[in-house]
Every structure is written in C-alpha cells, then in structure tokens.
Amino acid sequence: MSILIEIVQGLGSIIIGLVNVYIWVVIIAALLSFVSPDPYNPIVQFLYRITNPAYSFVRKYIKTNFNGLDLAPLIIIVALQVFIVVFSSLLHSI
C-alpha cells in the first residue's frame, strides 16, 4: 500500500511542477505583451497558443480589461497558486 501512496505523491509532484512551469509561461507571455514582439516569431506564437485558451476562459466569465490593462494573467496565476496549495495539502495528507 505504501508503494501506491508514493506513486500517487510522485505523480502529484509532477503535476505541481507542470503547473509551476505554466505559471512561468503565463508570466513570460504577459511581459511580452508589454513590448509587442514580432508576432511571426515561433516562440511568441507558441506562448500565445499555450496561454490564449486560458485567457479566453477567464475573459468569458470575468471582465479583465481595466483601463487598457488586462488582468487575465494575474487571475490565472492566483488561481493556479491556489490549486498548488490545495493539491499539495491533499498530497501530504495521504
């Protein structure tokens, strides 16, 4: 039984790591929006393809544009941080 618990905790740690990487992708994409990079750059296109579904999901339910400043990345980062805290506490309670 302890092997199964360790496997679940290991997979949970991988999920938390992937969520942390996605948080950094959202931060980088948000910072790039301030400098308006070349839209044909493959890295910029990749970042926008990865983050736009999450942005559109948040924008569908919450008004995120305040005086030209888009708060969707901030809302996503806070939500993902809450997910990490809850998920890690669930993993440690096993």
OpenMM code with the backbone's topology and positions (N, CA, C; nanometers):
from openmm import Vec3, app, unit

residues = "MET SER ILE LEU ILE GLU ILE VAL GLN GLY LEU GLY SER ILE ILE ILE GLY LEU VAL ASN VAL TYR ILE TRP VAL VAL ILE ILE ALA ALA LEU LEU SER PHE VAL SER PRO ASP PRO TYR ASN PRO ILE VAL GLN PHE LEU TYR ARG ILE THR ASN PRO ALA TYR SER PHE VAL ARG LYS TYR ILE LYS THR ASN PHE ASN GLY LEU ASP LEU ALA PRO LEU ILE ILE ILE VAL ALA LEU GLN VAL PHE ILE VAL VAL PHE SER SER LEU LEU HIS SER ILE".split()
positions = [
    Vec3(0.0820, -0.1204, 0.0000),
    Vec3(0.0000, 0.0000, 0.0000),
    Vec3(0.0856, 0.1257, 0.0000),
    Vec3(0.2006, 0.1232, 0.0662),
    Vec3(0.2853, 0.2421, 0.0714),
    Vec3(0.3476, 0.2722, -0.0646),
    Vec3(0.3655, 0.1692, -0.1477),
    Vec3(0.4189, 0.1923, -0.2818),
    Vec3(0.3178, 0.2716, -0.3646),
    Vec3(0.1920, 0.2378, -0.3516),
    Vec3(0.0872, 0.3097, -0.4233),
    Vec3(0.0795, 0.4555, -0.3783),
    Vec3(0.0952, 0.4782, -0.2491),
    Vec3(0.0929, 0.6157, -0.1963),
    Vec3(0.2109, 0.6959, -0.2515),
    Vec3(0.3282, 0.6325, -0.2568),
    Vec3(0.4452, 0.7032, -0.3094),
    Vec3(0.4311, 0.7314, -0.4584),
    Vec3(0.3688, 0.6406, -0.5324),
    Vec3(0.3460, 0.6653, -0.6750),
    Vec3(0.2501, 0.7824, -0.6934),
    Vec3(0.1431, 0.7859, -0.6151),
    Vec3(0.0465, 0.8958, -0.6247),
    Vec3(0.1136, 1.0276, -0.5866),
    Vec3(0.1939, 1.0277, -0.4828),
    Vec3(0.2632, 1.1507, -0.4431),
    Vec3(0.3648, 1.1935, -0.5479),
    Vec3(0.4310, 1.0986, -0.6111),
    Vec3(0.5249, 1.1323, -0.7181),
    Vec3(0.4549, 1.1933, -0.8382),
    Vec3(0.3423, 1.1335, -0.8779),
    Vec3(0.2646, 1.1898, -0.9889),
    Vec3(0.2085, 1.3273, -0.9527),
    Vec3(0.1684, 1.3439, -0.8285),
    Vec3(0.1212, 1.4739, -0.7833),
    Vec3(0.2308, 1.5786, -0.7882),
    Vec3(0.3519, 1.5390, -0.7527),
    Vec3(0.4649, 1.6327, -0.7602),
    Vec3(0.4942, 1.6721, -0.9040),
    Vec3(0.4787, 1.5773, -0.9962),
    Vec3(0.4986, 1.6092, -1.1375),
    Vec3(0.3923, 1.7084, -1.1841),
    Vec3(0.2681, 1.6882, -1.1426),
    Vec3(0.1596, 1.7798, -1.1796),
    Vec3(0.1867, 1.9192, -1.1242),
    Vec3(0.2309, 1.9263, -0.9997),
    Vec3(0.2623, 2.0567, -0.9398),
    Vec3(0.3771, 2.1239, -1.0150),
    Vec3(0.4766, 2.0465, -1.0562),
    Vec3(0.5862, 2.1023, -1.1342),
    Vec3(0.5402, 2.1565, -1.2683),
    Vec3(0.4496, 2.0832, -1.3345),
    Vec3(0.3967, 2.1309, -1.4628),
    Vec3(0.3136, 2.2578, -1.4459),
    Vec3(0.2397, 2.2657, -1.3371),
    Vec3(0.1618, 2.3871, -1.3110),
    Vec3(0.2561, 2.5045, -1.2855),
    Vec3(0.3661, 2.4808, -1.2146),
    Vec3(0.4645, 2.5873, -1.1928),
    Vec3(0.5257, 2.6343, -1.3243),
    Vec3(0.5543, 2.5419, -1.4142),
    Vec3(0.6081, 2.5798, -1.5448),
    Vec3(0.5058, 2.6636, -1.6214),
    Vec3(0.3776, 2.6242, -1.6144),
    Vec3(0.2736, 2.7008, -1.6833),
    Vec3(0.2590, 2.8405, -1.6243),
    Vec3(0.2764, 2.8528, -1.4945),
    Vec3(0.2735, 2.9854, -1.4323),
    Vec3(0.3832, 3.0733, -1.4922),
    Vec3(0.5025, 3.0184, -1.5095),
    Vec3(0.6110, 3.0964, -1.5689),
    Vec3(0.5833, 3.1298, -1.7142),
    Vec3(0.5185, 3.0392, -1.7869),
    Vec3(0.4813, 3.0680, -1.9259),
    Vec3(0.3825, 3.1840, -1.9303),
    Vec3(0.2864, 3.1865, -1.8393),
    Vec3(0.1897, 3.2961, -1.8336),
    Vec3(0.2605, 3.4274, -1.8001),
    Vec3(0.3543, 3.4232, -1.7077),
    Vec3(0.4294, 3.5442, -1.6715),
    Vec3(0.5091, 3.5959, -1.7905),
    Vec3(0.5771, 3.5068, -1.8616),
    Vec3(0.6574, 3.5482, -1.9765),
    Vec3(0.5680, 3.6053, -2.0865),
    Vec3(0.4545, 3.5406, -2.1125),
    Vec3(0.3627, 3.5909, -2.2154),
    Vec3(0.3066, 3.7275, -2.1764),
    Vec3(0.2785, 3.7463, -2.0475),
    Vec3(0.2272, 3.8765, -2.0026),
    Vec3(0.3331, 3.9852, -2.0172),
    Vec3(0.4560, 3.9527, -1.9845),
    Vec3(0.5635, 4.0514, -2.0005),
    Vec3(0.5888, 4.0819, -2.1481),
    Vec3(0.5757, 3.9811, -2.2332),
    Vec3(0.5948, 4.0058, -2.3763),
    Vec3(0.4868, 4.0954, -2.4343),
    Vec3(0.3685, 4.0932, -2.3756),
    Vec3(0.2616, 4.1775, -2.4279),
    Vec3(0.2916, 4.3262, -2.4074),
    Vec3(0.3797, 4.3591, -2.3143),
    Vec3(0.4155, 4.4993, -2.2925),
    Vec3(0.5107, 4.5524, -2.3988),
    Vec3(0.5923, 4.4657, -2.4590),
    Vec3(0.6916, 4.5116, -2.5554),
    Vec3(0.6513, 4.4872, -2.6994),
    Vec3(0.5381, 4.4253, -2.7234),
    Vec3(0.4833, 4.3914, -2.8562),
    Vec3(0.5900, 4.3299, -2.9474),
    Vec3(0.6224, 4.2028, -2.9239),
    Vec3(0.7256, 4.1369, -3.0044),
    Vec3(0.6746, 4.1016, -3.1439),
    Vec3(0.7633, 4.0512, -3.2254),
    Vec3(0.7294, 4.0084, -3.3606),
    Vec3(0.6289, 3.8932, -3.3546),
    Vec3(0.5085, 3.9104, -3.4097),
    Vec3(0.4085, 3.8041, -3.3994),
    Vec3(0.4413, 3.6810, -3.4822),
    Vec3(0.5395, 3.6882, -3.5711),
    Vec3(0.5775, 3.5746, -3.6539),
    Vec3(0.6901, 3.4924, -3.5921),
    Vec3(0.7405, 3.5362, -3.4802),
    Vec3(0.8432, 3.4610, -3.4090),
    Vec3(0.7810, 3.3311, -3.3570),
    Vec3(0.8445, 3.2165, -3.3810),
    Vec3(0.7850, 3.0898, -3.3384),
    Vec3(0.7697, 3.0771, -3.1871),
    Vec3(0.8593, 3.1363, -3.1116),
    Vec3(0.8487, 3.1295, -2.9652),
    Vec3(0.7293, 3.2112, -2.9183),
    Vec3(0.7101, 3.3274, -2.9748),
    Vec3(0.5964, 3.4122, -2.9390),
    Vec3(0.4653, 3.3441, -2.9784),
    Vec3(0.4618, 3.2838, -3.0954),
    Vec3(0.3424, 3.2120, -3.1377),
    Vec3(0.3123, 3.0954, -3.0441),
    Vec3(0.4160, 3.0228, -3.0026),
    Vec3(0.3974, 2.9116, -2.9089),
    Vec3(0.3406, 2.9613, -2.7760),
    Vec3(0.3969, 3.0703, -2.7240),
    Vec3(0.3490, 3.1242, -2.5970),
    Vec3(0.2031, 3.1684, -2.6067),
    Vec3(0.1673, 3.2328, -2.7163),
    Vec3(0.0292, 3.2775, -2.7325),
    Vec3(-0.0662, 3.1596, -2.7502),
    Vec3(-0.0231, 3.0554, -2.8223),
    Vec3(-0.1088, 2.9376, -2.8387),
    Vec3(-0.1303, 2.8643, -2.7077),
    Vec3(-0.0316, 2.8664, -2.6207),
    Vec3(-0.0423, 2.7981, -2.4914),
    Vec3(-0.1288, 2.8785, -2.3942),
    Vec3(-0.1183, 3.0112, -2.3967),
    Vec3(-0.1871, 3.0926, -2.2962),
    Vec3(-0.3241, 3.1436, -2.3398),
    Vec3(-0.3488, 3.1583, -2.4677),
    Vec3(-0.4767, 3.2154, -2.5124),
    Vec3(-0.5995, 3.1340, -2.4716),
    Vec3(-0.5971, 3.0007, -2.4703),
    Vec3(-0.7167, 2.9292, -2.4222),
    Vec3(-0.7510, 2.9613, -2.2763),
    Vec3(-0.6506, 2.9720, -2.1925),
    Vec3(-0.6764, 3.0064, -2.0515),
    Vec3(-0.7254, 3.1504, -2.0401),
    Vec3(-0.6660, 3.2409, -2.1181),
    Vec3(-0.7109, 3.3800, -2.1155),
    Vec3(-0.8562, 3.3912, -2.1595),
    Vec3(-0.8916, 3.3228, -2.2674),
    Vec3(-1.0294, 3.3333, -2.3170),
    Vec3(-1.1284, 3.2708, -2.2196),
    Vec3(-1.0884, 3.1651, -2.1500),
    Vec3(-1.1753, 3.1040, -2.0499),
    Vec3(-1.2030, 3.2015, -1.9356),
    Vec3(-1.0998, 3.2699, -1.8887),
    Vec3(-1.1171, 3.3664, -1.7799),
    Vec3(-1.1972, 3.4861, -1.8285),
    Vec3(-1.1683, 3.5332, -1.9479),
    Vec3(-1.2391, 3.6506, -2.0016),
    Vec3(-1.3868, 3.6226, -2.0274),
    Vec3(-1.4210, 3.4962, -2.0467),
    Vec3(-1.5611, 3.4614, -2.0706),
    Vec3(-1.6452, 3.4830, -1.9454),
    Vec3(-1.5857, 3.4661, -1.8274),
    Vec3(-1.6605, 3.4756, -1.7029),
    Vec3(-1.6346, 3.6029, -1.6232),
    Vec3(-1.5198, 3.6655, -1.6442),
    Vec3(-1.4820, 3.7823, -1.5644),
    Vec3(-1.4361, 3.8935, -1.6594),
    Vec3(-1.4785, 4.0155, -1.6304),
    Vec3(-1.4269, 4.1300, -1.7055),
    Vec3(-1.2844, 4.1564, -1.6571),
    Vec3(-1.1880, 4.1454, -1.7479),
    Vec3(-1.0484, 4.1568, -1.7072),
    Vec3(-0.9783, 4.2803, -1.7609),
    Vec3(-1.0434, 4.3582, -1.8449),
    Vec3(-0.9798, 4.4750, -1.9030),
    Vec3(-1.0165, 4.5988, -1.8225),
    Vec3(-0.9184, 4.6541, -1.7510),
    Vec3(-0.9389, 4.7746, -1.6711),
    Vec3(-0.8427, 4.8824, -1.7193),
    Vec3(-0.8981, 4.9835, -1.7863),
    Vec3(-0.8196, 5.0967, -1.8376),
    Vec3(-0.7034, 5.0525, -1.9266),
    Vec3(-0.7289, 4.9541, -2.0114),
    Vec3(-0.6261, 4.9068, -2.1032),
    Vec3(-0.5314, 4.8052, -2.0445),
    Vec3(-0.5474, 4.7708, -1.9196),
    Vec3(-0.4617, 4.6716, -1.8552),
    Vec3(-0.5402, 4.5419, -1.8393),
    Vec3(-0.4868, 4.4350, -1.8976),
    Vec3(-0.5547, 4.3058, -1.8924),
    Vec3(-0.5104, 4.2307, -1.7667),
    Vec3(-0.6064, 4.1963, -1.6829),
    Vec3(-0.5760, 4.1272, -1.5576),
    Vec3(-0.5949, 3.9759, -1.5656),
    Vec3(-0.6211, 3.9235, -1.6844),
    Vec3(-0.6399, 3.7791, -1.7001),
    Vec3(-0.5165, 3.6994, -1.6562),
    Vec3(-0.3937, 3.7402, -1.6907),
    Vec3(-0.2785, 3.6634, -1.6426),
    Vec3(-0.2688, 3.6606, -1.4899),
    Vec3(-0.3001, 3.7719, -1.4259),
    Vec3(-0.2955, 3.7772, -1.2801),
    Vec3(-0.3980, 3.6825, -1.2187),
    Vec3(-0.5182, 3.6801, -1.2748),
    Vec3(-0.6229, 3.5914, -1.2235),
    Vec3(-0.5827, 3.4454, -1.2422),
    Vec3(-0.5233, 3.4133, -1.3565),
    Vec3(-0.4798, 3.2764, -1.3821),
    Vec3(-0.3694, 3.2362, -1.2860),
    Vec3(-0.2742, 3.3245, -1.2624),
    Vec3(-0.1635, 3.2927, -1.1720),
    Vec3(-0.2135, 3.2708, -1.0301),
    Vec3(-0.3025, 3.3558, -0.9834),
    Vec3(-0.3571, 3.3396, -0.8479),
    Vec3(-0.4351, 3.2086, -0.8375),
    Vec3(-0.5156, 3.1774, -0.9396),
    Vec3(-0.5932, 3.0533, -0.9368),
    Vec3(-0.5019, 2.9307, -0.9378),
    Vec3(-0.3958, 2.9366, -1.0161),
    Vec3(-0.3033, 2.8233, -1.0192),
    Vec3(-0.2258, 2.8093, -0.8883),
    Vec3(-0.1934, 2.9216, -0.8245),
    Vec3(-0.1271, 2.9144, -0.6946),
    Vec3(-0.2190, 2.8526, -0.5895),
    Vec3(-0.3468, 2.8891, -0.5934),
    Vec3(-0.4439, 2.8289, -0.5016),
    Vec3(-0.4541, 2.6794, -0.5280),
    Vec3(-0.4562, 2.6410, -0.6569),
    Vec3(-0.4603, 2.4991, -0.6911),
    Vec3(-0.3391, 2.4261, -0.6353),
    Vec3(-0.2213, 2.4853, -0.6468),
    Vec3(-0.0994, 2.4211, -0.5966),
    Vec3(-0.1078, 2.4007, -0.4456),
    Vec3(-0.1534, 2.5009, -0.3731),
    Vec3(-0.1625, 2.4896, -0.2267),
    Vec3(-0.2614, 2.3800, -0.1869),
    Vec3(-0.3782, 2.3797, -0.2489),
    Vec3(-0.4797, 2.2799, -0.2150),
    Vec3(-0.4341, 2.1402, -0.2546),
    Vec3(-0.3789, 2.1271, -0.3741),
    Vec3(-0.3372, 1.9966, -0.4242),
    Vec3(-0.2203, 1.9422, -0.3420),
    Vec3(-0.1244, 2.0269, -0.3065),
    Vec3(-0.0112, 1.9784, -0.2268),
    Vec3(-0.0553, 1.9407, -0.0864),
    Vec3(-0.1516, 2.0121, -0.0299),
    Vec3(-0.2016, 1.9732, 0.1035),
    Vec3(-0.2768, 1.8405, 0.0960),
    Vec3(-0.3476, 1.8165, -0.0137),
    Vec3(-0.4128, 1.6869, -0.0330),
    Vec3(-0.3102, 1.5753, -0.0463),
    Vec3(-0.2025, 1.6030, -0.1183),
    Vec3(-0.0986, 1.5016, -0.1359),
    Vec3(-0.0296, 1.4699, -0.0030),
    Vec3(-0.0055, 1.5702, 0.0785),
    Vec3(0.0623, 1.5458, 0.2041),
    Vec3(-0.0279, 1.4809, 0.3088),
    Vec3(-0.1596, 1.4918, 0.2897),
    Vec3(-0.2497, 1.4289, 0.3860),
    Vec3(-0.2674, 1.2800, 0.3595),
    Vec3(-0.2216, 1.2336, 0.2448),
    Vec3(-0.2338, 1.0897, 0.2137),
    Vec3(-0.1395, 1.0096, 0.3013),
] * unit.nanometer
topology = app.Topology()
chain = topology.addChain("A")
for resn in residues:
    res = topology.addResidue(resn, chain)
    for name in ("N", "CA", "C"):
        topology.addAtom(name, app.Element.getBySymbol(name[0]), res)
